[in-house]
Amino acid sequence: MSDLVLYTNPMSRGRIARWMLEETGQPYRTEIISFGPHRKNADFLAINPMGKVPALTHGDAIITETPAICAYLADAFPQAGLAPAPDSKERAAYYRWLFFAAGPIEQAVTTKAMGITVPDDKRGMIGFGSLDLVLDTLADHLEDRDYIATDGFTAADLYVGAHLGWGMMFGTIDKRPVFEKYFGKLAERPAAIRAREIDDKLAAEMQQPS
């Protein structure tokens, strides 16, 4: 039995964690957490007291928060090549863009999805300034680049790409050509396809009448 266990729901950010697990090539087990009251069961709250998915256990270690799961797995399985070496100068850009997605992108997109408008004179009080500023910064960086932090694919690409894919699908992120090109390449990765097929199948099964 694998000592990696993913607690997830196929209609959640758990899709990002599954993609990351598939990229590592490591065996893992899945525990589906239903939304609603079932998510508040004592067993799962012992894993994550907030009752949120995804969560990951690796032996005795517990990791919550999707970007933390991505960063943890990249370091736990360095043979997968999903992060620059700790002593590499590329580590700076890797951290920068991984947490750019976890901070400004996540906040700006969520604010838009919730219909919240931040007054112009209050933008200095929030971490992202504006959605336009966030997306312009990302688009400028990705222009003429295949990957966001290094010359190859890393967990930062996975996390940024997942946000762009979902955002463009649901209309919270503009379908700019630079974003479509970047995400399109990532979505064709074998691990991304496997993860998508697994979660799509699980989602369909959960929608079947019991």
C-alpha positions as CSV (number, residue, x, y, z in Angstrom):
1,M,0.0,0.0,0.0
2,S,1.3,3.5,-0.9
3,D,2.3,5.8,1.9
4,L,1.0,8.7,-0.2
5,V,-2.7,9.4,0.2
6,L,-4.6,12.2,-1.6
7,Y,-7.8,13.5,0.0
8,T,-9.7,15.2,-2.7
9,N,-12.9,15.8,-4.6
10,P,-12.8,15.7,-8.4
11,M,-14.6,19.1,-8.6
12,S,-12.0,21.0,-6.6
13,R,-8.4,22.2,-6.5
14,G,-7.6,18.6,-5.8
15,R,-7.2,18.2,-9.5
16,I,-4.0,20.2,-9.3
17,A,-2.7,18.0,-6.6
18,R,-3.5,14.9,-8.6
19,W,-1.7,16.3,-11.6
20,M,1.3,16.9,-9.5
21,L,1.2,13.3,-8.1
22,E,0.9,11.9,-11.6
23,E,4.0,14.0,-12.6
24,T,6.0,12.4,-9.8
25,G,5.3,8.9,-11.1
26,Q,4.9,7.7,-7.5
27,P,2.0,5.3,-6.5
28,Y,-0.6,6.9,-4.3
29,R,-4.1,6.2,-2.9
30,T,-7.1,8.4,-3.3
31,E,-9.7,9.2,-0.6
32,I,-12.8,11.0,-2.0
33,I,-14.2,13.7,0.3
34,S,-17.8,14.7,-0.5
35,F,-18.8,18.3,-0.2
36,G,-21.3,19.2,2.5
37,P,-21.7,17.7,6.0
38,H,-19.7,14.6,5.1
39,R,-16.6,16.7,4.7
40,K,-16.8,17.6,8.4
41,N,-16.3,14.0,9.6
42,A,-13.9,13.5,12.5
43,D,-11.5,11.4,10.5
44,F,-10.9,14.0,7.9
45,L,-10.8,16.8,10.3
46,A,-7.9,15.1,12.0
47,I,-6.1,15.5,8.7
48,N,-7.2,19.1,8.0
49,P,-9.2,20.9,10.7
50,M,-10.5,23.3,8.1
51,G,-12.3,20.5,6.3
52,K,-10.8,21.6,3.0
53,V,-9.5,19.5,0.1
54,P,-7.0,18.7,-1.2
55,A,-4.9,17.3,1.6
56,L,-2.0,14.9,1.3
57,T,-0.4,12.5,3.7
58,H,3.0,11.0,3.2
59,G,3.6,8.6,5.9
60,D,3.2,10.6,9.1
61,A,3.5,14.0,7.3
62,I,0.4,16.0,6.6
63,I,0.4,18.6,3.8
64,T,-2.5,21.0,3.1
65,E,-2.8,23.9,0.7
66,T,-2.3,23.1,-2.9
67,P,0.8,25.1,-3.6
68,A,2.4,23.5,-0.5
69,I,1.5,20.1,-1.8
70,C,3.1,20.9,-5.2
71,A,6.3,22.3,-3.6
72,Y,6.5,19.3,-1.1
73,L,6.1,16.7,-3.8
74,A,8.7,18.3,-6.0
75,D,11.3,18.2,-3.2
76,A,10.2,14.8,-1.8
77,F,10.8,13.2,-5.2
78,P,13.7,15.1,-6.9
79,Q,14.2,12.4,-9.4
80,A,11.1,13.6,-11.2
81,G,12.9,16.9,-12.0
82,L,9.9,19.1,-10.9
83,A,12.0,21.8,-9.2
84,P,15.4,23.3,-9.6
85,A,18.1,22.1,-7.2
86,P,18.0,23.8,-3.8
87,D,21.4,25.4,-4.5
88,S,20.5,26.5,-8.1
89,K,20.1,30.2,-9.0
90,E,16.9,29.1,-10.8
91,R,15.3,28.4,-7.5
92,A,14.6,32.1,-7.1
93,A,12.4,32.3,-10.2
94,Y,10.8,29.0,-9.3
95,Y,9.7,30.3,-5.9
96,R,8.7,33.6,-7.3
97,W,6.2,32.3,-9.8
98,L,4.9,29.4,-7.7
99,F,3.9,31.9,-5.0
100,F,2.8,34.5,-7.5
101,A,0.1,32.1,-8.5
102,A,-0.6,31.2,-4.8
103,G,-0.9,34.9,-3.9
104,P,-1.8,37.5,-6.5
105,I,-3.3,35.2,-9.1
106,E,-5.5,33.3,-6.6
107,Q,-6.6,36.5,-4.8
108,A,-7.3,38.5,-7.9
109,V,-9.3,35.8,-9.6
110,T,-11.3,34.9,-6.5
111,T,-12.1,38.5,-5.9
112,K,-13.5,38.8,-9.5
113,A,-15.4,35.5,-9.2
114,M,-17.1,36.8,-6.0
115,G,-18.1,40.0,-7.7
116,I,-16.0,42.1,-5.3
117,T,-14.7,45.5,-6.6
118,V,-11.8,47.0,-4.8
119,P,-12.0,50.8,-4.9
120,D,-9.0,52.4,-6.6
121,D,-8.0,54.2,-3.5
122,K,-7.8,50.9,-1.6
123,R,-5.7,48.9,-4.0
124,G,-2.6,49.6,-2.1
125,M,-4.1,47.7,0.8
126,I,-4.4,44.4,-1.1
127,G,-1.6,42.1,-2.2
128,F,-2.5,42.0,-5.9
129,G,-3.4,45.6,-6.8
130,S,-5.7,44.7,-9.7
131,L,-6.5,41.7,-11.8
132,D,-5.3,43.6,-14.9
133,L,-2.0,44.3,-13.3
134,V,-1.6,40.6,-12.3
135,L,-2.5,39.3,-15.8
136,D,-0.4,41.9,-17.6
137,T,2.6,41.0,-15.4
138,L,2.2,37.3,-16.1
139,A,1.6,37.8,-19.8
140,D,4.7,39.9,-20.2
141,H,6.8,37.3,-18.5
142,L,5.4,34.4,-20.6
143,E,5.9,36.2,-23.9
144,D,8.4,34.1,-25.9
145,R,8.8,31.6,-23.1
146,D,7.7,27.9,-23.0
147,Y,8.1,27.6,-19.2
148,I,7.7,30.1,-16.5
149,A,10.8,29.7,-14.3
150,T,13.5,27.6,-16.1
151,D,14.2,26.1,-19.5
152,G,12.0,23.1,-18.5
153,F,8.8,22.1,-16.8
154,T,8.5,22.6,-13.1
155,A,5.9,22.5,-10.4
156,A,5.6,26.3,-10.9
157,D,4.4,25.7,-14.4
158,L,1.9,23.1,-13.2
159,Y,0.4,25.5,-10.6
160,V,0.4,28.6,-12.7
161,G,-1.0,26.6,-15.7
162,A,-3.8,25.0,-13.7
163,H,-5.0,28.5,-12.6
164,L,-4.9,29.7,-16.2
165,G,-6.7,26.7,-17.5
166,W,-9.5,26.9,-14.9
167,G,-9.7,30.7,-15.2
168,M,-10.0,30.7,-18.9
169,M,-12.6,27.9,-18.8
170,F,-14.8,29.8,-16.3
171,G,-14.2,33.3,-17.7
172,T,-12.4,34.7,-14.7
173,I,-9.2,35.0,-16.8
174,D,-9.0,36.5,-20.3
175,K,-8.3,34.1,-23.1
176,R,-5.1,35.9,-24.2
177,P,-3.2,34.2,-26.9
178,V,-0.1,34.0,-24.7
179,F,-2.1,32.2,-22.0
180,E,-3.7,29.8,-24.4
181,K,-0.4,28.9,-26.0
182,Y,1.3,28.3,-22.6
183,F,-1.5,26.3,-21.1
184,G,-2.2,24.3,-24.3
185,K,1.4,22.9,-24.1
186,L,1.1,22.0,-20.5
187,A,-2.3,20.4,-20.9
188,E,-0.8,17.9,-23.4
189,R,1.6,16.5,-20.9
190,P,0.9,12.7,-20.3
191,A,0.6,13.3,-16.5
192,A,-1.9,16.1,-17.1
193,I,-4.0,13.9,-19.4
194,R,-3.9,11.0,-16.9
195,A,-5.0,13.2,-14.0
196,R,-7.8,14.8,-16.0
197,E,-9.1,11.4,-17.1
198,I,-9.1,10.0,-13.6
199,D,-10.9,13.0,-12.1
200,D,-13.4,13.2,-15.0
201,K,-14.3,9.6,-14.4
202,L,-14.6,10.1,-10.7
203,A,-16.8,13.2,-11.2
204,A,-19.1,11.2,-13.5
205,E,-19.4,8.4,-11.0
206,M,-20.3,10.8,-8.2
207,Q,-23.1,12.2,-10.3
208,Q,-24.7,8.9,-10.9
209,P,-27.9,8.2,-8.8
210,S,-27.1,6.1,-5.8
